[in-house]
């Protein structure tokens, strides 16, 4: 179709005239035609009246608008469509305007172009109400004192990323019953950074459809983006009882869909309101405790290495030097220390009172890597620190403790086994939307009782059995409900 081809050509040309530094600063990852078609295919059209107002914030070359206009014309030719497209970069405006003019010439679509910052401009054109919003917002951190963040916090909700700020303003501009179809990083769905936004959004819109891509590197392949993106379709209304889960390998594959209860997406009683994109993980009935229930806590390692360079040392035999542990030291259920070969100094010299406060007292701790990717065999990787003497932990680790102190050795062993199990991995993957395993995520994980964790440790034939043996041991001790899963 000519409109698709010409819009895609404009997108490619627009990207070619943008300097990489400027593109990165503005988060300009324009939507390829196949992805635009998929995003535009998601909203329902049966509830639309004769005149439809569409918002495309951060419109780029207009790929999303073109895809939606084509679909509206094909499926609802009776509709009159008016588009409001917002774009901050004056270099991109000519490409966007050309797309909109072609939409007008081909289908009679009317439009307004707003050049400006979508997060700070008060142009009445972008406040709605809109029947449909289609969006691929930029993403990047919002500094605490920035105008974009303070303006968003004052009018809507305090949020730390550009994409969630775009999402909030667009959702607020929806008419009652209006829908938004938006492609965003998955990181909003869990963790503490996006808690306020998640609460705000779930209180105002109904999640209708959640789409995931099995591959992280195909949606925006020509822009070099490696990001776990998801498509969310939501309606300005009270939450409906069911949600559609959708998945495809990439943007040009036919999605596989199924409908599940909303209570399987946001669990009842979950104060964090994590949004789950998968309900296939089965939590055994005996696994019903949080860390807090067990009297345990989780914290992030205290040593930020680049701020403590004067205390890092490779002279492990020097007076007062204690072990320095990084996530790379976590191996095979234990802490390999000193690591050989090691890329970072394995010693920490607490020569000041401030440095001494960074140490953990002697004893057993369960150390968890903070960074992992969805492609890895396990997202949660844990090991037990059981060497003598105090220890310093890098802030790219989390550690489990009891009242800020060490954990009983057998309990620590059982915790490590549970955290390294495939059952726990499947549970974690249902809500984890980024490459971090944050302390806030660990707080929400389900655990067996203290007695059962000790029993798990006592029944393990090895310190950390091979994966199949560990999983069989977990399945025997904590059977799932019969018939709940294969």
N, C-alpha and C positions, 0 to 999 in steps of 0.2 A: 504494500500500500504506500502511495506516494508520501503521505504525511509522516508515516513512520520513518521511511528512508531519509526524507529531508531533515526531520528533527534529529535523527541519529547523526547525520552528517554535521549538523550545526553543533551538536554536543561535542563531537570529536574536534571540530575546529575551535570551539570555545576553549577546550582544555589546552589546545596547542598554543594559544596566545597568552596563557597564564603562567607566570613565573612560579616555579615549585615552592619557593618560600612563601609567596603570597597565597598560593593555593592552600598550603598547609595551614597558614594563619587563619584563613577564612573557612577552613573545613570544606573545601569545594570538591566533593566527590560526586560528580554528576551521575545520574542514574542511567545505566545502559538500557537500550530498548527492551530486551527480554525481561529485565527486572521491573521496568516501568509497567509492562503489560501485566506482570504477575500482581504487582501492588494494586493496579487499577481494577483487576478482576475480583478483588476480595469483597468490596462493600456490596450490600444488598441494594437493589434498585426498585424493588416493588413498592416501597413506601414513599417514593418521591412524588411530589406534586408536579404541575405542568411547568413551573419555573424553578430552575435549580441554580442555587448560588454555590460556586466552588471556590475554595481557597487553596492556593499552592504557595506556602511560605518557603523562602529559600529556593525559588523556582529554577535557578540555573538557566539552561537553554530551553526549558519547558517540556522535557521528556515526559514527566508524569502527567502534566495537563493534556498533552497530545494523546497519550494512551487512554486516559479517562474519557476525553471527548469522543474518541473513536468508539469506545465501548457504549457510551450513552447514546450515540447516534445509531449504532447497530441494534441495540436492545430496546431503546426507548426513543424512537425517532420523533415522538410527539412532544418531547421536552424542549423548552427554550433554556439554554445554558449560558450563564454569565460567570466568567472567571475573574478572580482577583489574584494576581501573581505578584509576589514580593521578591525582590532581589537587591542585594546590597552593593554588588560590584558593577560600576558603570560600564566596564569593558564587556560584560556579559549581556547587558540590557538589549543591545541590537539583535543578538541571537534569540533571546526570549521573545522580543517583539515580533520578529519574523515568524516564529512558531505560532504565536497567537494570531497573527494576521492570516496565516495559512488556515488555521482552525476556523477563523471567521469566513474566509473566502470559500472554504469547502463545506462547512456545516452550518454557517450562520451564527456561530458562537460570538457573543459579545464579551468584551474584556476591559479591565483596567490594569495598568502596570504601576506598581508602587516601588520606586527606588529608595531604599533606605534600610536602616537597621530594624529588623522585625522585632527585636526584643526591647527597643527603647522608643521607637517612633510612635506617636499617638494619632496617626492618620486614621480617621473614622472608617475608611474603607476596609481596614483589616480587622475591625472589631466584630464584624458579623451583623446579624446571625447568618451562618452558613449551613447549607444542607449537607455538603460533603467537604471534607478536607483531605487532601492527598499530599503526602510530605516525605521528603528525604532530607531531614534537617542536618546542618553541620554538627560536628561534635568536637569537644575540647573542653578543658576545665575552665570554669568561671572563677576568677579571683574574688576573694571575699569582699573586697571593697570596690569592685568594678561597677560601672554604671549599669551594665546589663544585669548583673546579679541583684543589685539593690533595687532596681526598678521591678524586676520580676518578683522579688521577695515582698515588696511593698504592695503590689497589686494582686499577686497570686500565691506563690509559695517559694520559700527559700530553697534553691537547688543548686548543685555544684557543677553542672555540666550544661553546655549550650543546648544539646539535643533535648534534655528534659525540660529546659526553659521554653524552647520552641513548642514542645508537645503541650505544655501547660497552657500557653497562650492560645494555641490552636484549639485545644479542647474547650477552653472558656468561650471561644467565639462560635461554638456550635449552637445551632438552634435546638430546642427540645426535639429529640428524635433524630438529630443530625448525627452523621457518622464520620469518623476519622480512620483513614488507612495510612499507616506510617511505618517506615522502615527505620529501625534504630538498633544500636548495639544492645545486646541482651543484659548488660550490666545493671540496668534499672530494676530488674526483677528480684534481686536479693541484695543483702549487705546493708550496712549502716549508712553509707554515703547517700543513698537514694531513698532512705526510709520516709522522709517527710514528703517527697514527691509521690512515692508509691501510695502513701495513705491519702494524699490529696486527690490523686487521680482515681483511685478505687472508690472514693466517696462521691465522685461526680459522674463517672461514666461506667457503662456496663461492658465488660470484656466480652466480645463476641467471637473472636477468632485469634488464635496464636499460631503463627507459622514459623517453623525453624528450617534452616538449611543445614544439611549434613556436612557440607564443605564450607570452610571459612574463607577460601581464597578465590571463589569464582564469581561472586556477585559483582564486585567492583575490581575485577581482575586487571583492567587496563589502567587503573589508578594506583596499583600496587598496594591495596589495602588488605591486610590480614586481620579480619575482625569477625567475631561471631554476631552476625546481624539477624534480627527477627522482624517479622511483619506483625503488627498489632492492628486489629480492627476493633473499634469500640464505638458505642452509641451514647449520646448524652441522655441518659435515663437511669433508673434504678437497675441494679444488677439483675440480669436474667438467670434462671436456674441452671442453664447449660452453656457450655463453651465448646467451640469447635477447635480441635487440635489438628494442625496441618503441617506436613513436612515434605520436603523435596531435597534431592541431592544438590541441585543448583537452581538458578532462576528460570531455566528453560525446560525443566522437567515437570511433568504433570504431578500436582500435589496429591499426596495420600491423606485422607481426612477421616476423622472419627469424632463423635460427640461424647463429651463426658460431663459429669456434674461440676458446677462451679466449685463446690466444696472440695473437689479433688485438685483444683487449681490453686485456690487459696484455702488452706486448711482452717476449719473452724477453731477459734481460740488462739490462732497464731498472731501474737501481738506485733510481730515484725511484718506480717502480711506478705511473705514471700510469694511470688507468682511462679508456679511450676508449669513447665512445658511438657511434662511427661508424667503419667500416672502408673507406669508399668512396674515401678519398684514396689516390692511387697515388704512391709515392715512387720516382722514377726510379733505376735502378741506379747511375748516376754520382753520385747525391746521397747519399753514405754517410759524411759527416764531421760531427763536432760542432765547435763553436767551439774546444774544447780541442784537438781533433785538428789544427786549423788554426793553433794557437799564438796564438789570440785569446782575449780575455775579454770579459765583459759586466758592467757595474756600473750602479748607480742614480745619477742625478745627485746631486751633493753638497750643493746649496743647498736648505735648507728655508726657503722665503721668509718665513714668519711669524716665524721665529727670527732672521732676518737683515735685518729691516726697515731698520735703520740703515745698511745697506750698499747698499740698493736706491735707484736714482736715475734720473731722467729727463734729467739733464744729461749727455748722451752725450759732450760735448766737454770735460768737466772733466778735469783731470790725473789720470791713473792709472785712469780708469774703463774697464772692459772690458765686452764684450757679456754680457747676461744672457738666456739662452735657456730658453723654456718649451715645453711640448708644442704649444701653439698656433702656435709659430714653424715647426714642421715642415710644409712644404708643397711638393707637386710634386717630391719627391725631394731637396729642398734645405732649408736653414734660411733662412727669410725674416727677415733682421735688418738694421735694426730693423723690427719689424712696424708697419705703418701701416693703419688705426688700431690702437693697442695698448691692451689693458685693464690691462696690468701694466707696471711700469717696465722698460725695456729695457737699463738699465745696472746694473753692480755695481761698487761702490767698495771695493776690498780694503784698507781702512785699518788693519787689524790683522794680526798674524801668523796668527791663527786663520782669518781671512777669506782670506788669501792661499793657505792650504793647500786651500781649496775649488776653486781654479782648475785647469783642464786646460791643459797647455802647448800652444803653437801647433802646428797640424797638422790633418790630416783625421780626423774621427770620424764613425761612423754613429750617428745619434740616433734612438731609437724611442719613439713615444708609449706611455705606460704604461697609458692608459685608453682602452677602446673597448667598444662593445656588440655583441651578436650581430647586431643589425639593420643594422649599418654595412656598407658595401660591402666593406671589408677590415678584418680585425681587427688586422693588423700594418701599421703605417704608419711608414715610415722615411725619413729624409733625411740628407744628408751635410753636416756642418759643414766649410767650407773657406775661411773668412775668415782674415785675418792676425791674429796675436796670440793671447794666452790667452783662455779663455772660461769662463764660469760656467754650469753646467747645473742647472736646477730638478730637485728629486727626483721629480717626476712624469714624468721621462724616464728611459730607460735608454740607455746608449751602449756601442758596441763599441770596443775598444782593443787594442793590442798591447803587452804588458808595461807596462800602465798609461800608455802613451804613444800617439802618433798612429799611424795606419794608412797604408800606401802608398796614394796617391791612386787608382790604377786598381783596386786591391783594394777600397777603400772604395766606389767606384762600383759594382763588381760585387755587393758585399754588399747595397747599397741596392736594386739591381734585383731580386735574388733575393728579398729580404724583402718587396718590394711585388708579387710575382707572385701570380697566382691559385693556382698550384700550392702555394706555401708557405702561402697562406691556407687552402686546403682541409686541409692537414696540421695546421695549428694548430687549426682548429675541431674536429678529432676528439677533442681532449682538453681544450680550454679550457672551463672551467666558470664563469667569472666575468667581470667587466668589466675586469680588469686583464691586462696583458701583463707578467708579472713577469720579473725577471732569471733566476730559476730555470727558467721556461718556455723562455726563449730558449736557455739552455744545452742543453736537450734537443732543439732543432730540428735537422733534418738540413740540411747545406750541401753544395754542390759543392766540389771541391778548390780550392786557391788559384789554380792555373793556369786552371781552368775559370771561376772567378769573374772573373779578369782578361779571359779570352776573351769572357765575356758582356758586360763593359763595352766592349771594343773593337768588338764586333759591333753594339752598340746605335746606331741612327742618330741618336738624340736623347739628351739627358741622362736623361730619364725618358719613354719613349714612352707613347702612350696605351695603355690596359690591353690591348686586343686585340692590338696590335703587340708589347707586352712578352711576353704569354703565348705568342704564336706563336714569338717568338725563344727563349724558355725551352724550349718543346716541341721546337724544332729542335735545340737544343744538348744537351738532356737528355731524349731520348725514353724513354717508359715501356715496360715489357715489353709486347710485342704481345699483345693479347687480355686484358690485365688490367683494362681499364676502357674505357668509351666516352669 
